[in-house]
Amino acid sequence: MVRCVMRRTNLQVMARMVGLVRPLASVMALAIACGVAGFCCANFLPVVAVWGALVATGHVEGLPLGAICAILGVMAVARGVLHYIEQRSNHFIAFKLLAHIRDLVFGSLRRLAPAKLAGADRGKLVSTITSDVELLEVFYAHTISPIVIATLMTVIMVAFQARIHGVLAIVSLLAYVAVGVLVPVVTSRVSGARGMAAREGAASLASFVLDGLRGLTEVLQFNAGAQRLGELDQRSEELVGVQRELRGVASDSTAATTALILGFSVAQLAVASSLAGSGAVAGTDAVIAVVALMSSFGPVTALANLGSTLQATLASANRVLDILDEEPQVQENLDGASVAFDGAQVDDVSFRYDDELVLDGVSLDVVPGQIVGTAGKSGSGKSTLCRLLMRFWDVSGGEIRLSGVPIAQIRTDSLRAAEAFVEQDTHLFHDSIRDNLLIAKPDATREEVEEACRAASVHDFIQTLPSGYDTMVGELGETLSGGERQRLGLARAFLHDAPFLLLDEPTSNLDALNEGAILASLNAQRGRRSVLLVSHRASTMAIADKTYSMDSGRVS
């Protein structure tokens, strides 16, 4: 049950993210081609303008001034068009891949559920599938193609400088490497674990806020608002502190980038002047070399700016990859046995969750048509036993069989068809009551739905609602009481019409009158279906044909 999370290097994370671009390689190639062409226009605009000025003053011979002006106009317009196509292509890739990644994440969660969701921090999970995935847009729209474009532009500009003089090419290469490689690498390392801390802090804060909203009634009831607000302020301040440090690193990075650009521009000017003074290059070429370098830092400056954001982006990517790479604790059985329910046997079962022993040598039998009770204090393992029978987890030792077949060998859809599980806290979707019930049996008729609700003693209540079965249920079912949600959960189970019912505290939120109605309904099912009834109420246990007592994970 211990879940191992593999730690990846930044290069491994980037390689995985880049691998997802493969289906859109042609669009990426278009973005890179347009980016290179656009930066060529941007970088050589000042060069052509200086060349035109030299032609106009008679220092060099060349095209007529009208033609040079036309070239400048074409380059300026082309720069705008090419930049638009590049950005449009990059964002097309980003949004396509974000949709694809969300699909992968939800597909992975489906594989990992329900074990994953049972122990997950809901706020962190919500943060991962929303803000973490969203942050990957920075990587796909502003990281991959800029790196390739900067590399190609470095080659082009160094080759251009080399045509004038090798020393000028070396100075240019050092300038591009310093700004485009050294600055982002140093910035990333200085950021250290702050990027991961910022993402973890944001996720933790989201979890705290979500928890507070769901428990707002209790917070108000016990006048704990000041305490919760104080903790919220503290968490917010901690997160702001980390973000402030990241912004400080970003500011230092910008300052370093500006200083390096100015420094190398001055160095190029000094080298070019020296070469011109010695006659190694013409004075006009020296001027063009200096202007070419000063106008060509755009691609590498884009890389320098990545250093402060890349850590947070890679931290988000790491959290997404953790979900994609996590192996399910229970592998879905797609080609196993199909069974008709003929009893269930729990034979010497033990179960550990992480390092905690939850069940130890539990054995019981569920005979077809009987109601079997499981009593015990909270934490004795009763609910865990129900989840093991549903195969939400696999047992650590012993064996669970359904109709004599080990449940791990039963096809998952056959197992789900044979069982219906009603937990103590029933989840209702923000939808109509009817649609919430039809989850159990999408093709059920109106008569079947109403019959199931009558059996769960909730039909009369639904009839009192303004729109009856079409009444909308509030988010998380908050517009209904706990007892009403519980009875709707029972109605779902009855509508599912499984031969084996697993009921975890089905009457805990009901008054004596509704408890009696539910028990009468369960009693009416006797002989038609088997029931494993978990409850701490003696009145509920009274209808059981056989009762097992659980204590500290053991049965007596």
TITOR-901112 format. One line per 10 residues: for each residue x negated, y, z of C-alpha. Coordinates in steps of 0.25 Angstrom, whole numbers, plus 2048, in hexadecimal, padded with zeros to 3 digits. Last residue first. Layout:
<pts>
X,Y,Z | ...
</pts>
This chain:
<pts>
83D,7CE,845 | 837,7D6,839 | 82A,7DD,839 | 826,7EB,834 | 825,7F2,842 | 833,7EC,846 | 83D,7E6,83C | 84A,7DF,841 | 851,7D6,837 | 860,7D5,836
869,7CA,830 | 877,7CB,82B | 876,7DA,82C | 883,7E2,82F | 87F,7E6,83D | 872,7EC,838 | 87A,7F9,835 | 87F,7FA,843 | 871,7F7,849 | 86C,803,841
85D,802,83E | 85F,7FE,830 | 85A,7F6,824 | 864,7EE,81D | 860,7E4,813 | 86C,7E1,80B | 870,7D5,802 | 87B,7D6,7F8 | 889,7D1,7F5 | 88A,7C8,802
88B,7D4,80B | 88E,7E0,802 | 89B,7E3,80B | 892,7E4,817 | 88A,7EE,810 | 897,7F6,80E | 89B,7F4,81C | 88D,7F9,821 | 88F,805,818 | 89C,809,81E
898,806,82C | 88C,80F,82A | 895,81A,824 | 89D,81A,831 | 891,819,83A | 88A,825,834 | 880,823,829 | 872,828,828 | 86B,81A,82C | 876,812,825
86D,80C,81A | 861,80B,822 | 859,804,817 | 862,7FC,80E | 85C,7F2,805 | 868,7EC,7FD | 866,7DF,7F5 | 870,7DB,7EA | 86E,7E8,7E3 | 87B,7EF,7DF
874,7FC,7DB | 881,803,7DF | 880,7FE,7ED | 872,803,7EE | 876,811,7E9 | 882,811,7F2 | 879,80E,7FE | 870,81A,7F9 | 87D,823,7F9 | 880,81E,807
872,823,80B | 874,830,804 | 881,833,80C | 87B,82F,819 | 86F,838,817 | 879,843,814 | 87A,849,806 | 876,856,800 | 867,852,802 | 868,847,7F8
859,849,7F4 | 85E,855,7EC | 86D,857,7ED | 877,84C,7E8 | 880,851,7DD | 88F,84D,7DE | 893,844,7D2 | 898,839,7DB | 8A2,842,7E1 | 8A1,850,7DC
8A6,858,7E8 | 8A2,84D,7F2 | 8AD,846,7FA | 8AC,83A,7F0 | 89E,838,7F3 | 8A1,836,802 | 8AC,82B,7FF | 8A2,824,7F6 | 897,823,801 | 89A,817,809
88F,80F,802 | 899,804,7FD | 8A2,810,7F8 | 896,816,7F1 | 893,809,7EA | 8A1,807,7E5 | 8A1,816,7E0 | 894,813,7D8 | 89A,806,7D2 | 8A7,80D,7CF
8A0,818,7C8 | 898,80E,7BF | 88A,80B,7C1 | 881,80C,7B5 | 875,813,7BD | 875,809,7C9 | 86D,80E,7D5 | 86A,81B,7CF | 879,81C,7CD | 87A,821,7DB
872,82D,7DA | 87A,830,7CD | 887,82F,7D4 | 883,838,7DF | 87F,843,7D5 | 870,847,7D4 | 865,84C,7DC | 860,83E,7E0 | 863,837,7ED | 859,82F,7F5
85E,827,800 | 857,827,80D | 859,81A,815 | 855,812,809 | 85F,80A,800 | 859,7FF,7F8 | 860,7F7,7EE | 85A,7E9,7EA | 85D,7DF,7DE | 85C,7E9,7D3
84F,7EF,7D9 | 849,7E1,7D9 | 84D,7DE,7CB | 847,7EC,7C6 | 83A,7E8,7CD | 839,7DA,7C7 | 837,7D1,7D2 | 829,7CB,7D5 | 825,7D5,7E0 | 833,7D2,7E6
82E,7C4,7E9 | 839,7BB,7E4 | 842,7B2,7ED | 84F,7BA,7EA | 847,7C7,7EE | 83A,7C4,7F5 | 831,7CC,7FE | 823,7C7,802 | 818,7C7,80C | 80D,7D1,80D
80B,7E0,809 | 818,7E1,802 | 81A,7E8,7F5 | 820,7F6,7F6 | 82D,7FC,7F0 | 831,7ED,7EE | 840,7EF,7F2 | 83E,7E5,7FD | 831,7EC,801 | 839,7F9,802
843,7F2,80B | 838,7ED,814 | 832,7FB,815 | 840,800,81A | 840,7F6,825 | 831,7F8,829 | 832,7FB,838 | 831,80A,836 | 83E,80D,83C | 843,803,846
848,7F5,841 | 854,7EE,83A | 854,7E6,82D | 862,7E1,82A | 865,7D6,820 | 873,7D7,819 | 876,7CA,812 | 87B,7C7,804 | 86E,7C0,7FF | 865,7BD,80B
85A,7C7,80F | 84F,7C1,816 | 844,7C7,81F | 835,7C6,822 | 82C,7D2,826 | 81D,7CE,829 | 818,7DC,82C | 81E,7E8,826 | 819,7F7,827 | 80A,7F4,829
804,802,826 | 7F7,803,81E | 7FE,808,812 | 80C,803,813 | 80A,7F4,817 | 814,7E9,815 | 816,7DB,81B | 821,7D1,816 | 822,7C4,81D | 82D,7C0,813
838,7C9,80F | 843,7C1,808 | 84E,7C6,7FF | 85B,7C0,7FA | 860,7BB,7ED | 860,7C7,7E4 | 85F,7C4,7D6 | 851,7C5,7D1 | 849,7C9,7C5 | 83B,7C5,7C5
82F,7CE,7C1 | 82D,7D6,7B4 | 82D,7E4,7B8 | 828,7E4,7C6 | 824,7F2,7CB | 816,7F2,7D2 | 817,7F6,7E0 | 80D,7FF,7E7 | 80D,807,7DA | 7FF,80B,7D5
7FB,819,7D6 | 7F4,81E,7C9 | 7FF,828,7C4 | 802,82D,7D2 | 7F3,82F,7D6 | 7F2,835,7C8 | 7FC,840,7CB | 7F4,843,7D8 | 7E7,844,7D0 | 7ED,84D,7C6
7F1,857,7D1 | 7E3,856,7D6 | 7DD,858,7C8 | 7E6,865,7C6 | 7E2,86A,7D4 | 7D3,868,7D1 | 7D5,86E,7C3 | 7DB,87B,7C7 | 7CE,882,7CC | 7C5,87C,7C2
7CE,87E,7B6 | 7CA,88D,7B5 | 7BC,88A,7B1 | 7C2,881,7A5 | 7CA,88D,7A0 | 7BD,895,7A1 | 7B7,88B,798 | 7C1,88D,78D | 7C1,89D,78E | 7B1,89F,78F
7AF,8A2,781 | 7B0,8B1,77F | 7A3,8B4,787 | 79C,8A9,780 | 79F,8AE,772 | 79D,8BC,776 | 78F,8B9,77A | 78C,8B1,76E | 791,8BB,764 | 789,8C6,76B
77C,8BD,769 | 780,8BA,75B | 780,8C9,758 | 773,8CB,75E | 76D,8C0,755 | 767,8B4,75C | 759,8B0,760 | 754,8BE,75E | 74E,8C0,76C | 758,8CB,76F
763,8C3,76A | 75F,8B7,772 | 75E,8BF,77F | 76B,8C6,77C | 772,8B9,77A | 76C,8B3,787 | 770,8BF,78F | 77E,8C0,789 | 780,8B1,78B | 77C,8B3,79A
786,8BE,79C | 791,8B6,796 | 78C,8AA,79F | 78D,8B3,7AB | 79A,8B9,7A8 | 7A1,8AB,7A5 | 79A,8A5,7B1 | 7A0,8B1,7BA | 7AE,8AF,7B4 | 7AE,8A0,7B7
7A8,8A2,7C5 | 7B3,8AC,7C8 | 7BE,8A3,7C2 | 7B9,897,7CB | 7B8,8A0,7D7 | 7C7,8A3,7D5 | 7CB,895,7D3 | 7C3,891,7DF | 7CB,89B,7E7 | 7D8,897,7E1
7D5,888,7E6 | 7D2,88E,7F4 | 7DF,895,7F4 | 7E6,888,7EF | 7E0,881,7FB | 7E5,88C,805 | 7F2,88D,7FE | 7F4,87E,801 | 7F0,880,810 | 7F9,88C,811
805,884,80B | 803,879,815 | 802,882,820 | 80E,88A,81C | 816,87D,81A | 812,879,828 | 817,886,82E | 824,885,826 | 826,877,82B | 824,87B,839
82D,887,838 | 838,87F,832 | 838,875,83D | 845,87A,843 | 84A,86B,845 | 856,86C,83C | 84F,875,832 | 844,86C,830 | 84D,860,830 | 856,866,825
84A,86A,81D | 845,85C,81C | 845,85A,80D | 840,868,80B | 835,866,815 | 830,859,80F | 830,860,801 | 828,86C,807 | 81E,862,80D | 81C,85A,801
81A,866,7F8 | 810,86B,802 | 809,85D,802 | 809,85E,7F2 | 803,86C,7F2 | 7F8,868,7FC | 7F4,85C,7F4 | 7F3,864,7E8 | 7EB,86F,7EF | 7E2,865,7F6
7DF,85E,7E8 | 7DB,86B,7E3 | 7D3,86F,7EF | 7CB,862,7EF | 7BF,868,7E8 | 7C2,876,7E3 | 7B3,878,7E3 | 7B2,86C,7DA | 7BC,871,7D0 | 7B6,87F,7D0
7A8,879,7CE | 7AD,870,7C2 | 7B6,87C,7BC | 7AA,886,7BD | 79F,87C,7B8 | 7A7,877,7AC | 7AD,882,7A4 | 7A6,88E,7A9 | 798,888,7AB | 799,87F,79F
79E,88B,796 | 793,894,79B | 788,889,799 | 78C,886,78B | 78C,895,788 | 77E,897,78D | 779,88B,785 | 780,890,778 | 779,89D,77A | 76C,896,77C
76E,88E,76F | 770,89B,766 | 77B,8A0,75C | 780,893,757 | 77F,88D,765 | 789,898,76A | 793,892,760 | 790,884,765 | 792,888,773 | 79F,88E,770
7A4,882,768 | 79F,878,773 | 7A5,880,77E | 7B2,882,776 | 7B3,872,776 | 7B1,871,785 | 7BA,87C,788 | 7C5,876,77F | 7C4,868,785 | 7C5,86E,793
7D0,877,790 | 7D7,86B,789 | 7D7,863,796 | 7D9,86E,7A1 | 7E4,878,79E | 7F1,871,799 | 7EE,863,79E | 7E7,866,7AB | 7F0,872,7AF | 7FC,86A,7AB
7F8,860,7B6 | 7FD,86A,7C0 | 80B,865,7BD | 808,857,7C1 | 803,85B,7CE | 80F,865,7D0 | 81A,85B,7CD | 817,84C,7CE | 80C,84F,7D9 | 814,859,7E1
820,84F,7E2 | 817,844,7E7 | 810,84D,7F1 | 81E,851,7F6 | 823,843,7F7 | 817,83E,7FF | 818,82F,7FA | 81A,823,803 | 827,81E,7FD | 826,825,7F0
81A,81C,7EC | 821,80F,7F1 | 82D,813,7E8 | 827,815,7DF | 81A,814,7D9 | 81E,810,7CB | 829,81B,7CA | 81E,824,7D0 | 815,820,7C4 | 820,823,7BA
823,831,7C1 | 814,834,7C0 | 813,82F,7B1 | 81F,837,7AD | 819,843,7B4 | 80C,841,7AD | 813,841,79F | 81B,84E,7A2 | 80E,854,7A7 | 807,84F,79A
811,855,791 | 810,862,799 | 801,862,798 | 800,85E,789 | 80A,869,785 | 803,873,78E | 7F6,870,787 | 7FC,871,779 | 802,87E,77C | 7F6,883,782
7ED,87F,776 | 7F8,884,76C | 7F9,892,773 | 7EA,893,773 | 7E9,890,765 | 7F3,89B,761 | 7ED,8A5,76A | 7DF,8A2,765 | 7E4,8A2,756 | 7E9,8B0,758
7DC,8B5,75D | 7D4,8AD,753 | 7DD,8B2,747 | 7DB,8C1,74B | 7CC,8BF,74D | 7CB,8B9,73F | 7D3,8C5,739 | 7CA,8CF,740 | 7BE,8C8,73A | 7C4,8C8,72D
7C7,8D7,72E | 7B9,8D9,733 | 7B3,8D3,726 | 7AB,8C6,728 | 79D,8C6,72D | 790,8CD,72D | 789,8D1,73A | 785,8DD,742 | 78D,8E6,739 | 796,8EC,744
7A2,8E6,73E | 79C,8D8,73D | 797,8D9,74B | 7A5,8DD,750 | 7AB,8D1,748 | 7A1,8C8,74E | 7A5,8CD,75C | 7B4,8CB,758 | 7B0,8BD,753 | 7A9,8B9,760
7B4,8C0,768 | 7BF,8B7,761 | 7B5,8AB,762 | 7B9,8A6,770 | 7C8,8A8,76E | 7C9,8A1,760 | 7C0,896,765 | 7C9,895,771 | 7D5,893,769 | 7CE,889,760
7CA,881,76C | 7D7,882,773 | 7DF,87E,766 | 7D6,872,764 | 7D8,86E,773 | 7E7,870,773 | 7E8,868,766 | 7E0,85D,76C | 7E8,85D,778 | 7F5,85B,76F
7EE,84F,768 | 7EA,849,775 | 7F8,849,77A | 7F9,83A,77D | 7EB,83A,783 | 7EE,845,78D | 7F1,83B,798 | 7E2,838,798 | 7DE,846,79B | 7E5,844,7A9
7DE,837,7AC | 7D0,83D,7A8 | 7D3,84A,7B0 | 7D5,841,7BC | 7C9,839,7BA | 7C1,845,7B8 | 7C6,84B,7C5 | 7C2,83E,7CC | 7CD,835,7D1 | 7D0,82F,7DF
7D9,823,7DE | 7E5,823,7E7 | 7E6,816,7EF | 7F4,812,7F4 | 7F4,809,800 | 800,800,800
</pts>
